[in-house]
Amino acid sequence: MNQRKFFSVLIAGLLLAAGSGLAQAAPNAALNAKFGVCFSCHGADGHAILPTYPNLAGQNKDYLVQTLREFRDGTRPNAIMGAMAKPLSNSDIDQIAMYFANIKPGTK
């Protein structure tokens, strides 16, 4: 490979790596902006701030999705969680459920 082609490939690789780093950082900022209210009780690390709130770290994604949809739709009545879940779309619920499901339970 000649030197010019090598540097072209190197620069393309660096740009790709930098772009993927930015793409990975954006969801965290977006999650915090969108779901900061969830984190205020359940913790950004999935460990609740009070013992009366459930820890969500490592919880089953499908369970979280079902539960949030039930809170949102009123089939699982809870004054606090009903109000929190009401504005969430199915996509929002999938996103926050995946976030908490991917946290290892015991890590703080």
Backbone torsions as a table, in degrees:
resi	resn	phi	psi	omega
1	MET	NA	130.4	179.5
2	ASN	-74.6	165.4	-173.8
3	GLN	-62.5	-40.2	-178.7
4	ARG	-64.4	-45.1	179.2
5	LYS	-64.8	-39.8	178.5
6	PHE	-58.1	-47.2	-179.0
7	PHE	-68.3	-32.7	176.0
8	SER	-63.9	-44.0	178.6
9	VAL	-67.0	-41.6	179.0
10	LEU	-61.0	-47.0	-179.9
11	ILE	-64.9	-41.9	177.9
12	ALA	-61.2	-42.1	178.5
13	GLY	-63.9	-42.2	178.8
14	LEU	-65.0	-41.7	177.9
15	LEU	-64.4	-40.5	178.3
16	LEU	-63.9	-43.3	179.1
17	ALA	-64.8	-42.4	179.0
18	ALA	-65.2	-41.6	179.0
19	GLY	-64.0	-39.7	-179.7
20	SER	-70.1	-32.1	175.9
21	GLY	-65.2	-40.8	177.7
22	LEU	-67.6	-38.7	179.6
23	ALA	-64.8	-34.0	179.4
24	GLN	-74.9	-32.5	-179.0
25	ALA	-74.5	-33.1	-176.5
26	ALA	-60.4	-44.1	179.1
27	PRO	-59.8	-34.7	178.9
28	ASN	-63.3	-45.7	178.2
29	ALA	-65.7	-40.5	179.6
30	ALA	-66.4	-41.4	177.5
31	LEU	-61.6	-44.0	-179.5
32	ASN	-63.2	-41.3	178.9
33	ALA	-67.1	-39.3	-175.0
34	LYS	-83.5	-36.4	-171.9
35	PHE	-120.9	19.9	178.6
36	GLY	-56.1	-32.6	178.7
37	VAL	-64.7	-34.9	176.2
38	CYS	-65.3	-44.0	-177.0
39	PHE	-66.6	-26.7	-177.3
40	SER	-65.3	-26.2	177.0
41	CYS	-107.5	-42.4	-174.5
42	HIS	-93.7	-3.8	178.9
43	GLY	76.6	141.0	177.5
44	ALA	-64.0	-23.2	178.4
45	ASP	-94.3	6.6	177.8
46	GLY	81.7	4.5	178.6
47	HIS	-106.1	116.2	-173.2
48	ALA	-59.7	149.8	-178.7
49	ILE	-80.4	-19.9	177.2
50	LEU	-128.9	147.9	-178.6
51	PRO	-65.6	-17.4	179.8
52	THR	-81.4	-12.7	177.7
53	TYR	-96.0	142.7	-179.8
54	PRO	-74.5	144.2	169.8
55	ASN	-76.6	134.9	-178.2
56	LEU	-109.4	-6.4	179.8
57	ALA	-59.9	124.6	176.4
58	GLY	76.0	4.6	178.9
59	GLN	-65.8	150.1	179.9
60	ASN	-61.0	128.4	-176.8
61	LYS	-58.8	-46.2	-177.6
62	ASP	-63.3	-36.7	177.1
63	TYR	-64.1	-45.5	179.4
64	LEU	-62.4	-42.9	179.0
65	VAL	-60.2	-50.7	-178.3
66	GLN	-60.4	-45.6	-177.6
67	THR	-64.7	-45.2	179.0
68	LEU	-63.9	-39.4	177.6
69	ARG	-65.5	-38.2	177.8
70	GLU	-66.5	-40.2	175.1
71	PHE	-61.6	-47.0	-177.8
72	ARG	-62.0	-42.8	-175.2
73	ASP	-85.4	-7.3	178.1
74	GLY	85.2	2.7	179.0
75	THR	-78.4	-14.5	171.5
76	ARG	-124.0	90.0	-173.2
77	PRO	-67.3	130.4	173.1
78	ASN	-161.0	118.9	-174.4
79	ALA	-58.2	-42.9	-177.5
80	ILE	-74.1	-54.7	-176.1
81	MET	-69.8	-30.5	175.9
82	GLY	-60.0	-45.7	179.2
83	ALA	-67.0	-37.3	-179.8
84	MET	-69.3	-37.8	-175.0
85	ALA	-85.3	-20.3	-174.6
86	LYS	-50.6	-47.0	-177.3
87	PRO	-80.1	-3.4	-175.1
88	LEU	-78.6	135.0	173.1
89	SER	-82.4	169.0	175.2
90	ASN	-58.9	-38.1	179.0
91	SER	-65.3	-42.4	177.0
92	ASP	-59.2	-46.6	-178.7
93	ILE	-62.4	-43.7	177.3
94	ASP	-60.2	-41.6	-176.9
95	GLN	-66.3	-47.3	-177.9
96	ILE	-71.6	-34.5	177.7
97	ALA	-64.5	-42.9	178.1
98	MET	-63.9	-40.2	179.2
99	TYR	-57.7	-53.9	-177.9
100	PHE	-68.2	-36.5	-179.7
101	ALA	-63.5	-30.2	-177.2
102	ASN	-84.8	-2.1	177.0
103	ILE	-88.3	132.8	178.2
104	LYS	-70.0	132.0	-176.6
105	PRO	-65.5	157.8	174.7
106	GLY	84.4	-10.1	179.2
107	THR	-92.9	133.8	-179.6
108	LYS	-131.7	NA	NA
